[in-house]
């Protein structure tokens, strides 16, 4: 729980993209191993609209619920939960913890927010453009979640902070932190989807359905 709260304090908010690029009816990750141990395995399920519904790892399941505009309304895992509030332009204005604490978010411009004095930016696809002081670069190739509809990467990070390294709609190229550039090594499988990625000595392998 403390790690999740820390993530909230350091990552800020994602643009509420209602991106319908890609039909969502194709392959999506059902299993991702972020390392070699049993506890490193994540499994995923999707609802009948091809939206992410659950992520399960380390013996517990995080669930995602949506409103009638396909926005993530609530995420919960164990005794930790967050609900999200939006404005008329479908941008986040705040989130509320399970204890009832309301945390305001300032929208600075398209795909750009500030929370607790930090700016957070996202691509037009909704992928992380920067987090915790690091920047991310992408190609136009498919990322593992290219076919997931209405995917909210901030909500996923609240449930699984390691997702900032493995989850994207576009193909990751590198993580940039000042003068330090860490390249992603990607092995591509059938249908143009990555079957493995490697960065910061972390190997992620992907199974699709």
C-alpha positions in Angstrom: 0.0 0.0 0.0 2.8 2.4 0.8 4.4 1.8 -2.6 1.1 2.6 -4.3 0.6 5.8 -2.3 4.2 6.8 -3.1 3.5 6.2 -6.8 0.5 8.5 -6.6 2.6 11.2 -5.1 5.4 10.9 -7.8 3.7 10.1 -11.1 0.6 12.5 -11.4 -2.2 12.0 -13.9 -2.8 10.6 -17.3 -4.6 12.3 -20.1 -8.1 10.8 -20.4 -7.7 9.6 -24.0 -10.7 8.0 -25.5 -8.5 6.6 -28.3 -10.4 4.3 -30.6 -7.4 3.8 -32.9 -7.2 0.0 -33.5 -10.4 -1.9 -33.2 -9.5 -3.6 -29.9 -10.7 -6.9 -31.4 -7.2 -8.3 -32.0 -4.5 -9.8 -29.8 -4.0 -8.4 -26.3 -1.6 -9.5 -23.6 -3.0 -12.3 -21.4 0.2 -12.9 -19.5 3.4 -10.9 -19.0 6.4 -12.0 -17.0 8.5 -9.1 -15.8 11.5 -11.2 -14.7 12.0 -14.9 -14.0 10.3 -15.6 -10.7 6.7 -16.8 -10.2 5.7 -13.6 -8.5 6.9 -11.7 -11.6 4.1 -13.0 -13.7 1.0 -10.7 -14.5 -2.2 -12.1 -16.0 -4.8 -9.9 -17.6 -8.5 -10.1 -18.5 -10.6 -7.8 -20.7 -14.4 -7.0 -20.8 -16.7 -7.4 -23.8 -15.6 -3.9 -25.0 -12.0 -5.0 -25.1 -11.1 -2.8 -22.1 -8.7 -3.9 -19.4 -10.7 -5.5 -16.6 -8.3 -7.1 -14.2 -4.5 -7.5 -13.6 -3.4 -10.3 -11.2 0.0 -10.8 -9.7 1.6 -11.7 -6.4 -1.7 -13.5 -5.4 -4.0 -10.5 -5.6 -6.2 -9.0 -8.4 -6.6 -5.3 -9.3 -9.9 -4.4 -10.9 -10.9 -1.6 -13.3 -14.4 -0.2 -13.5 -15.6 2.3 -16.2 -18.3 4.9 -16.5 -20.6 5.2 -19.5 -18.1 7.3 -21.4 -15.4 4.6 -21.2 -13.4 6.5 -18.6 -11.8 4.6 -15.7 -14.0 5.4 -12.7 -12.4 3.3 -10.0 -9.4 1.0 -9.5 -9.0 -1.3 -6.5 -6.6 -4.0 -5.3 -6.9 -5.5 -1.9 -7.7 -2.8 0.6 -6.4 0.0 -1.7 -8.7 1.9 -4.1 -8.8 5.1 -6.0 -11.7 6.9 -7.7 -11.3 9.5 -10.4 -13.1 12.8 -11.1 -13.3 14.5 -14.5 -14.3 17.8 -16.0 -16.6 18.4 -19.1 -13.6 18.0 -21.4 -12.9 14.5 -20.0 -9.7 15.6 -18.2 -8.9 14.6 -14.7 -9.5 17.2 -12.0 -8.8 15.0 -9.0 -8.6 11.5 -7.5 -9.9 10.3 -4.2 -8.2 7.6 -2.0 -10.0 4.9 -0.2 -9.7 7.0 2.9 -11.7 9.9 1.3 -8.8 12.2 0.7 -9.4 14.3 -2.4 -6.2 15.2 -4.4 -6.6 18.0 -7.0 -4.9 17.8 -10.4 -4.1 20.7 -12.7 -4.4 20.3 -16.4 -1.8 22.4 -18.1 -2.6 21.6 -21.7 -3.1 18.7 -24.1 -1.6 15.5 -22.4 0.1 17.6 -19.8 -0.7 17.7 -16.1 0.9 18.8 -12.8 0.4 17.3 -9.4 2.3 18.1 -6.3 4.6 20.5 -8.2 5.6 17.9 -10.9 4.8 18.0 -14.6 3.7 14.7 -16.2 3.3 14.3 -20.0 1.7 11.7 -22.2 1.7 10.9 -25.9 -1.4 11.3 -28.1 -1.9 7.6 -27.8 -2.0 7.9 -24.0 1.4 6.3 -23.4 3.7 7.6 -20.8 6.0 10.4 -22.2 7.7 10.9 -18.9 7.5 9.6 -15.4 9.5 10.2 -12.2 12.0 12.5 -14.1 12.6 10.0 -17.0 11.5 10.4 -20.6 10.3 7.7 -23.0 10.7 7.5 -26.8 8.6 5.4 -29.2 8.4 4.2 -32.7 5.3 3.7 -34.8 5.4 -0.1 -34.4 3.0 -2.0 -32.1 3.4 -2.1 -28.4 1.9 -5.0 -26.4 -1.3 -3.2 -25.6 -1.9 -1.8 -29.1 -5.4 -3.5 -29.3 -6.6 -2.6 -25.8 -9.4 -0.1 -25.9 -9.6 3.0 -23.6 -6.5 1.9 -21.7 -5.5 4.2 -18.8 -1.9 3.7 -18.0 -2.0 5.8 -14.9 -4.7 3.6 -13.5 -2.7 0.5 -14.4 0.4 2.0 -12.7 -1.6 2.4 -9.5 -2.4 -1.3 -9.6 1.1 -2.3 -10.8 3.9 0.2 -10.6 6.2 -2.0 -12.7 3.8 -1.4 -15.6 5.6 1.8 -16.5 8.3 -0.5 -17.9 6.3 -3.0 -19.8 2.9 -1.5 -20.8 2.4 0.7 -23.9 0.4 1.0 -27.1 3.3 2.0 -29.3 6.7 0.3 -29.3 9.2 1.6 -26.7 12.6 2.7 -28.0 14.4 4.1 -24.9 14.2 5.6 -21.5 16.1 8.9 -21.2 17.2 10.3 -17.9 19.4 13.3 -18.4 22.5 12.2 -20.4 21.7 8.5 -19.7 19.9 6.7 -22.4 18.7 3.1 -21.8 17.6 1.4 -25.1 14.9 -1.2 -25.2 15.8 -4.4 -27.0 12.7 -5.9 -28.5 12.1 -9.3 -30.1 9.1 -9.2 -32.5 6.8 -12.1 -33.0 3.9 -12.9 -35.3 1.5 -10.1 -36.2 4.1 -7.5 -35.4 3.7 -7.7 -31.6 6.7 -7.8 -29.2 7.3 -11.2 -27.6 10.0 -9.8 -25.3 11.6 -6.6 -24.3 14.7 -5.8 -22.3 15.7 -2.6 -20.5 17.6 -1.9 -17.2 18.4 -5.6 -16.8 14.6 -6.3 -16.8 13.4 -8.9 -19.3 9.6 -8.8 -20.0 8.0 -11.6 -22.0 4.5 -11.4 -23.5 1.8 -14.0 -24.2 -1.3 -12.9 -26.3 -4.8 -14.1 -26.8 
